[in-house]
Amino acid sequence: MLLFLGILSLAVALFLAGEVATAPQRRRQIALKRARAYGARRAQPADTLPRFRERVVAPSVERLAALALRLNPKVSADAIGRRLIAAGLATRVSASQFLALKAGLALGGIVVGVSFGAAIAPVAGVLLAPMLAAAGFIAPDMLLTVRIRGRRERIRSELPDALDLLAVSVEAGLGLDGAISKLTEHMDGALVDEFALTLGEMRIGEARADALKKLAERVPAPEVAAFVRSVIQAEQLGISLGRILRVQAADSRLRRQAAAEERAMKAPIKMLFPTAIFIFPAMFVVILGPAFLNITTYLHFK
């Protein structure tokens, strides 16, 4: 541990020395950049330096993201971005930040394993470091998968009520855009957030079919895909949109009921293993314990 703290202190000292040594060069680069951009925007003060986040944090995030992509070449930043959108985290976490988090946790696992080995046993550190690194690299993906599944289930449970409100609004004389606007006013949740994003895309000029297809891509649920296909076909063929929405609402409600019944039928099987591991041994001890004590006492006196 003392060796690790010494190395960390040396690294911090070298970083501060580098910052001091390169400060004049950075000021010169800032002045040249301001001169090139003169007239395009208001210049910064002469003694203004880039913030710590721009100088250190952002380049470090990019390097860690590149390291994560190098460790797992099958994954791309676009695929991570789609998963973040499906999880509802795209506005808070970028793909680069997520990849940097994975690489940072992996490096942190290595450091913890090496420190543990240096403090207790080198063999334990050699075995623990790769295990912690692998766990740190995989854990964000597992948590993201759990969040995607949970959000998908919430959207599937909210869809029938949302389609009922859309059908009532359309039958009252509103168009699909107005019905979605009413939906965003009177309901909330993950599905309503996706409809609000779709409504914003349609209002800025995007075609309705393209905006609905993007909705189906962001929410990979079969009920949402069926709703999008039905609405697009209804507009193309001139079918009553209110009737289509009623049928889709009834179908999604039946699917929700079937999914609930499926989970209920799986519950006894899932309860079998905890029961066998945690409950049955305690029952055996309570029921058979006195009998074993009596047998032991009888054999002792005999």
N, C-alpha and C positions, 0 to 999 in steps of 0.2 A: 504493500500500500504506500509506503514511503517512497519507493522507487517510482510508482505511478504519479504521485503528487509532485515529485521532483521533475519528471518529464513534462507534466502539465504546466508547471510554473515556467520551465524553460521555453515551452512553446508560446506561452502568453508573452514572455519577455521578448522573444524574437519577433512576434507579431507587432508589438508596440514599437520596437526598434525599426521595423520595416515601415510602419506608418509614419514615423517621424522622418525617416530618411527619404521617403517618396513624396512628402508633402509639397516641396517646391515644384516637382515635376507635375503633380496633379493640379496645382494652381496654374501652371503654364498651359496645361491642356484645357482647363476650364476657360482661360482667357482666349485661347485660339478658337474654341468652340463657340464662345459668345461673339467673337468677331465674325465668324462665318455666318452666324444666325442674326447678325445685326439688321434691324429693320423688319425681320419676320415676327419677332416677339420681344417683349421688354427684357432687357438684360438683367442678370442677377448682380448683386454687389460683388466687388472684386475679391473680397475675402471669404465668399461663400464656397464651402466645400460640399460635395455630395454627402447625403446622409448615410449613417451607418448601415441602414437597410439596403440602400442602393449599392454601397461599396462592398459589403460583406455578405449580408443575408441573401440577397437575390442571386449573386454568383454561386454561393454555396448550395442553394436549392437546386440550381441548374446542374451543378456537378454531381450532386447526390442523385438527381433524377436520371442523369446519364449513366451513373454507376448501376442504378436499379435496372435500367433497360439492358445494360451489358450483362448483368447477372441472369436476367430472364429474357432472352431475345424474342421469345414467342409472344410477349406482351408489347403492345404499342401504346403510345400516349392517346391516340384516338379511341382505342378500346377502353382504356381507363376513364376517359372523358364520358363515354356512353354509360359506363357503369355508375359513375358519379351522378349523371343526369337521372338514371333510373332510381338511384337512392335518394334523390332530392338534395344533393350536396353540391351541385355544380356552382351555385352562387356563392358558396362559402369556401370551398376547397377546389383548387385547380388540379389538373392531372400532374403537373410538375411537382406541386406540393405533396400530393399523395405519394408519388414515387420517391420523393426525397424523404418522406416520413418512413417508408419501408427501408430504404438504405440506411437512414439514421438509426432506426431501431436495430438493424442488423449489426452495424458498427458498435452501437451501445452494448449489445449482447456480447460481442467479442471482448470489449473492454472489461465488462463485468466478469466474464469468465476468466480472463487473464489475471485480473486483480484477485479474484477468489483463489486461483491457483497459486499466485505469488504469496498470498497470505496464509493459506492452509496446506495445500498439497499440489505440486506441479502436475501430477497425473490427473487429478480432478479438474484442474483448470484446462488441460488439453482436451478432456472429454466434454467439459461444460461449455467452453467457448463456442464450438460449432453448433451445439444444440440450441443455445440461447440466440445465436445469430440466425439460425433457421426459423426459430419461433418468432423472433422479431420481424423477420422478412415476411412470414406467412400470416401473422396475426391481423394486420390491417385488411388483407383480402378477405379473411374469414368474417371479420366484423362488418365489412362492406356487404358481403353476401347476405348476412343476417338482416342487415338494414334494408336491402333490396327486397328480400322476401317479405319482411314485415310491411313495408310500404305497399307492395303489390297486393297483399291480402287486405290492407285497409282500403285500397282503391276498389278492389272487387266487392267488398262489403258496402261501400258507399255508392256504387254504380246504380243499383235499382232505384233508390230514392232520387238520385240525380236525374235519371231518365224519366221518372214520373213527373218531376217538376218541368223538365224540358217539354214533355208531351203536353202537359196542361198549358204551358205558355204558348206553344205552337198552335194548339187547338183554339186558344183565345185570340189568335190573329197575329201573333208576333212572328217574325222571321227567326231563323236559327241563330243569327247574331244577337238579336234581342233576347231570345230565350236563354242563351248562354250568359248574357249580361245579368238577367234576373237570377240565374243560378248562382253567379258569383256574389250577388247581393244578399241572398237569403241562406246560403249554406257556406260551410267552411270545411277544410280538410285537404288531404293530398290531392284528391281528384279535382276538387274545385280550383286548386292552384294550377293544375295542368290545363283545365279549361280556361282559366284566366290568361295563361300564357298563349293558348291557341287563339283566344279572342284578340289579344294584342297583336298577334301576327296577322290576323285577318284585317284589323283596322289600319295597319301600316301598308296595306296594299297587296298582301300575299293572297294567292288563290285559296278559296275555301278548301278545295280537295287537298292541296299541298299541306295546308296547316293541319288538317285532320290526319293526314298520313304521318306527319311529324309527331302528332299526339300518340298515334299507335306505336311509333318507334320508341318514344320516350317511356311508354307504359307497356311493357311486354306481357300483356294479359290477353287471353283469348276473347274475353267478353268485350274489351275495349276495341280489339281488332274487328270483331263482328259488328259492333256499333258503327265504326268508321266505314266499313264496307257497305253497310246498309244505307247510311246517309248519302254516301257518294252515288250509289246506284239509284236511290230514290230521286236525287236531283237530276241524274242523267236520263231516267226513264219517265219522269214526271209523276211519280207515285206520291200519294199523300204522306207527308213527313210525320204528321201526328200519329197515324196508324202504325207506321214503321217504328216510331219511338215506343209506342205502347207494346208492340210485340217484343222489341228488344228489352224493355223493362221486365216483362213477364219472363222472358227467357233467362235473363241474368239473375232474376230472383230464384228461379228453379235451380240454376247452377249453384247459387249460394247455398240453397237448402241442401243440395246433393253433396256439396263440399263439407257442410257441417255434419251431415250424417256419416260421411266417410271418416272424418276426424273422430266422431263418436265411436265408430266401430273399431278404429285403431287404438283407442284409449286402453282397453283391457290388455292388449298385447304389449303396449308400452309400459303398463303398470306391472307386468309380470316380473320383469327383471329386478326393479327396486324391491318388490315384495319378497322375491326369493332371496335377495342379498341382505336386506336390512330387517325384515319383519319375521320371516320364518326362523332364523337362528334364535332371535329373542324368544319366540314362542316355544321352541324346543327346549331352551334353557329353563323357562318357567314351568313347562309341563313335565319334562323328564328329569329336571334337577332333583326334586325331592326323591324320586325313585332311585336315582343313582346314589344319593346320600344314604338311603335306607339299605341298599344292597351293600355299600361300602361298610356301613356300621355292622350289618349282619355278618359279613365275612371277617371283620376285625374281631368280633367277639367269638366267632366260631373257631 
